[in-house]
Amino acid sequence: ATAPEIAVGSITESLLTSSSITISWSTNQATSDNRLEYGLESDLSDAVWSSWDEGTNAPSIPLSGLTPETTYYYRCYAYNGDDHDLYDSSAILSFTTIRAPITLTVDDDLVERPDADYTVIQDAIDAAIDDDIVEVYPGTYFENLVIEKRLNLIGISYPNIEGDGDDAIHIKAKGCLIDGFNITGRNGFTDGNGIRIGYGELIFKVDCGETTIQNCHIHRSQDGIYVDRNSHDNDFINNNIRRNGQAIYFLNSDSNTITDCTVAKNGKGILFMSSDQNTITGGFFLNNSMLSGVRMDVEYPHLGDVCEGNRIEYSKFFNDEVWVGASVTDTVITRNYFRGRYRLIHTNYDAISLHLNSENIEISHNTIAGRIVLPMGDHSGI
């Protein structure tokens, strides 16, 4: 039986993949019980039922275990919560699953991979779907890449990506992997970053976190890596970041890990600006200008910004320091090695420098070697 007091409306499809989809709709009864039938035949003669979504006027039902590149037909049902003999159903609708993830290949001169699918990396990225692998073979690619889907970008034998006046790689999606590239900005320190994670206007930034950058050599860029506001939970593993304006800049970015990375001869090292719960492990810091191996600071302390819960451990610093700014709290600096090789300029420095307004900073089991400058209490190790 069909009753006018229960009705199906506003059907939407979302999260379509090669094997799943979510179908949602609305009803005009706050406690309706809902399900759908779906199958491969257009008349639903082979249909099976989904699970129920009960007691709601905004049902959302995921379907999984579907076949890639296949058209399915479905019909949505809403039942009166007190009497399932009273119901309404939609017309028969359809969707087609996308293909399964594949590997796309790129070779600029078709020498290393004559049968490559593309000669331009961005062309492969544009053709890819979520979870595809884009393999890039040796060569020099003069491109500014924009990644707006969840991709695995893999370099074979360290191909070169040279950006020109903009970010060499701009990541605008969550869950990407960048592995095994030489990355540079051709205009040096002033234009564009090596890798930028995140985008958006002012404080309204889109979360492009859960990205992994590993086994990359990043140099001659404004920031080797720039992690924008609200892009969290990224991993940086075994990267060599040299001769950039700044090695890595985290702005309001939390819960990142930096593991076994070399940060050397940059204008500045790693900066955590209003960024929390980040961990540096096994880092190697050498001769970054202004002696700034790692800096922690707060962007807008008068607005309640914090920089807290960061940790630096098992790392080595040569002519570099850890600088803890005002309003930085709950920081751990442990089991690191500091050694000063003094130069003609900046002949003394602090291995660990704490601002008077920093709080609850744990410093333990560090080794500080080299000449300690004592006069006037000036820059004497800590």
N, C-alpha and C positions, 0 to 999 in steps of 0.2 A: 504494500500500500504506500501511496505517496501523499504527504501532508504538506500544505502550504507553510505551516509554521516552522519547518526545518528546510534549510536551503544551502546549497554549495555555491561558493563564489570565489573570485579572485585567486585563481590557480596560478602558481608560479613554479618554475623548475630552477634548481640551483645545484652547485657543486657537482656538475656533470664531469665524469671521468670515463676512462675506458671500461670500467667495471661497476660503476655506481652512479647514483643520482639521488637528490632529495627533492621530494614533491610536497608542496605546501599549499594550503587553501584556507579559506575562511568560512565560517558558518554563522547563522544568525541566532544560534542558541549557545549560551555560555558553557553548558555541560554536555555538548553532543559527543557521541562516540564515533570514531572515524577510522576508515581503512580504505584501501584501493585494491582493485584487481588489475593485473597486467599480464601481457603475453606477447607472442610473436605474430599472432593472427589479427588482422585488422578488425574482425568481428568479435574478438576476445573469446573465440571458441576453445582456445587452449589455455585460458587465463588461470592464474593462481592468485591467492589472496596474500596481501601484505600483512604485517603485524597491525595491531590496533594502536590508535592514539586516542585515549579515552578522556572524557570530562573536560573538553576544551573547545573553544570556538576558533582556535588557530592551530589546527593540526599540521604537523610536519613529519613526513614519513620517509626514511632513507631506504633505498633499494640497493642491494649489493649482489655480488656474484654474477653480474651481467657479462655478456660477451662483447668484446670490442667491435666497433664499427657495425653495429646491429641496430635496426629500428625496432622499438618496442611500442606497444599500444597499451593505454591504460584508461581507467575510469575511476573517479573519486566518489566516495560515498560518505554521507553524514547521517547518523541515526539519532533519533530522539533518545536522550539519555535515560528516560524512564520507560520507553517502549520501542524496541527495535523494529516493530512492525511499521513504525512511522519513520520514513527516511527520504532522502533526496540523493540523486546521483548526477554527475556531470555528463556532458557528451564524451564520446571516445576521443582521446587525444593521443599524441605520439611524441617520442623523442628518439634520437639516434646517438648511441654512445660514440665517443671519439676513439681514435686508434690507440693501441698500446704504445708506451714509450719506446723509442728507438734511439740508435746512435747515428748522428749526422757527422760527416767528416768535412774538414776544411783544409785546403792546401793552396797557398797563394800562387805557386808556380807549377803545381801538379807534377812535381819531381818526386818527392817522398811518397806521395799518395796519388798516383795518376788517375785513379777512379774516384777521387774525392767528390762529394756531392756539391761543394761550393768552393769558391776561391776567396770569398769575403766572409769574415766572421759574422757580421751583422745580418747578412742574408740568411745564414744558418739559424741565428737566434730568432729572426722573424718567422721562419718556417717551423720552428720547434713548438712543442706543447709542454705543459708541466711534466717534469721528471725525465725529459729527454736528456741525452748526453750529447754534447757538442765537442768532438775531438778536433784539436787544432794542431796541424803538423808544422814542422820548423819553417821559419820564414820571418819576415818583418811586415807587420800589418799596421798601416797608418790609419787607425780608426779610433773613433770615440764610441765605445760600445754602450748601449742602453739595454738592460735586461729587465723585462717587465713580467717575467713568468719564472716559476721555480725550475731552474736549470742546473745542470752539472757541466761546467765549462772546464775541459781538461786539456792541458798543454802536453804535447808529445815532444820531448827533448827541448823544452824551454823556448817556444816561439816568443818573438818580441811583439808587444803591443805598444805603439807609440801614439799617445794622444796629442792633439794639436789645439791648445788654447782652451780645453775643457777637460772634464774628467775622462781619463782613459777608459775606465769602466764605471758605469753608474748603475747600481743595483736598486731596482724599484720593486722587488718582490721578496717574500719570505722564503727561507729555506734553500738558498742557492749554495753552490759549491764552486769555488775558483781554485784551481790546482795546477801549479807548474808553469808559470809564465814569468818572463821578464817584462816589467811594466814601467813605462816612463812617460812623463810629459815633455814634449820636445822643447817647450818654451822655458824649461827650468823651473825655478822656485815660484814664479809669479802667477802662472795661469794653470788652473785645473789641478785636480787631485789624481793620484794614481788610481785609487779605488774609492768611490763614494757609496755609502750604504744609507739609504733613506731619501725621502723627498717630502715636499709639502711647503705650505706657506706659514711663515712666522712660527707660532707654537703649535699649529695644527699639522703635525707631521705624521706621515703614514708609517706604521711599524713594518720595517723590512728586515727584521732580525732573523735569528736562527740560521744565519749564514756562516759558512766556513771558508776562510781564506788560508790556504796552506801551500807550502813549498814554492813561494813566489819571491822574486827579487824585484823590489820596488824602489825606484830612485828618480831623482831630478823632477820632482813634482812639488806642488805647493804643500799639500799634506800627502804623505805616502798613502795613508788610509784615513778617511774622514767618516766617522760614524755619527749620523745626525740624530736629532732628538727622537726619543721614543723607539729607536731600533735596538732591541735588547737581545741577550742570549746568543751572542756571536762567538765563534771560536777562531783564533788566529794561531796557527801552528807552523813552526819551522820556517818562518819568513825572514828574509834578509832585507832590511829597510835602511837604506843609506842615502846620504846626500840629498835629502828633501828639506823643504822649509821646516816641516815638522814631521816626525815619524808617524805617529798615530794620534788623532784628536778625537776623544770621546766627548760628546756634548749631550748631557742628559741621557746617557746610555748605560744601562745596568746589566749586571750578571754576565759580563763578557769574560772569557779566559784568553790569556796571551801566554803561549807555551813555547819554550825553546826558540824564541825569536832573537835575532841580532838587530840592534838599533845602534847605528854608528855614523858619526860625522854628519848628522842632521843639524839644521838650525836649532831645533829643539827635539827632545825625545818624545816620550809618551805623556799626554796631558789627559787627566780625568777631570773634566769640568762638570760639576754638579752631577756626578755619575757615581753609582753605588754598587757595592757587592761585586766588584771586579777583582780578578786574580791574575797576577803575573808570576809565572813559575819558570825557572831555568833560563831567564833572560841574560843576554850579553850586551852591555852598554859600553860604548867607547867613544870618547872625544866628541860628544854632542856639544854644540856651541852653547854658551851661557851655562855650561856645566849642568844642564838640565836633563838628567836621565829620565826621571819620572817626576811629574808635578801633579799635585792634587789641589783643586781650588773650587770656589763656589762662585757661580755667575752672578746671582742676585741675592745676596744674603739678607737684604732688607725685605725681600718678598718671601722669606722662609726657605730658600733653596738650601739643600744640604749636599755634602759629599761624604758618604759614610760607608763603613763596612768593607773597604778595599784592603787587599792583601798583596804583599810583595815578598816572595820567598825564593830561596835557592838560586839567586841571580848574582851576576858579577858586574861590578861597576868600575870602570877605569876612567879617571878624570871626569866622572859624572856623579851627580848627587840625587838623593830623593828629597823633594821639597814638599812640605806639608803646610798648606795655607790656612788662613783664618777660617773658622767655622767648619773645618774638616774634623770628623769625629770617628771613633771606633775603627781605627786603622791598625793593621798588624804589619810590621816590618821585621822579618825573622830569617835567620840562617842565610844571610847574604854576605858577599865579599866586596869590600870597597878598597881600592888602591889609588893613590894620587901620584900621577906623574906630572909634575908641575911645569907649566909653560911660562914664557916671558910675560904674558898678560894673564890676569886672574891667577896669581901665584899661590893663592890659598882659597879654600872653599870648605864647605861643610859636607861631609859625607851624607849626613841626614840633617835637614834643617826644619825645625818646627816653629810655626808661628805661635805667638803668645796665646792667641785665641783658639788654637786647636785643642781638642779634648780627647781623652781616653785613647792615647796612642801607645800601643804596645811595641816596644823595641827590644828584641831578644836574640841572643846567639848569633849576632853579626860579627864579622871580622873587619877591622879597619886598619889598613896597613899604609906605610909611607910616612912622609914627614908630617908631623903635627905642628901647626903654627899656634903658639901660645900667647904672644904679647897682646895685652889689652883684652884678653879673652876672645880674640877675634878669630872666628872660623876654625875651631879646634876639634875637628872630627865630628862632633854633634853639637 
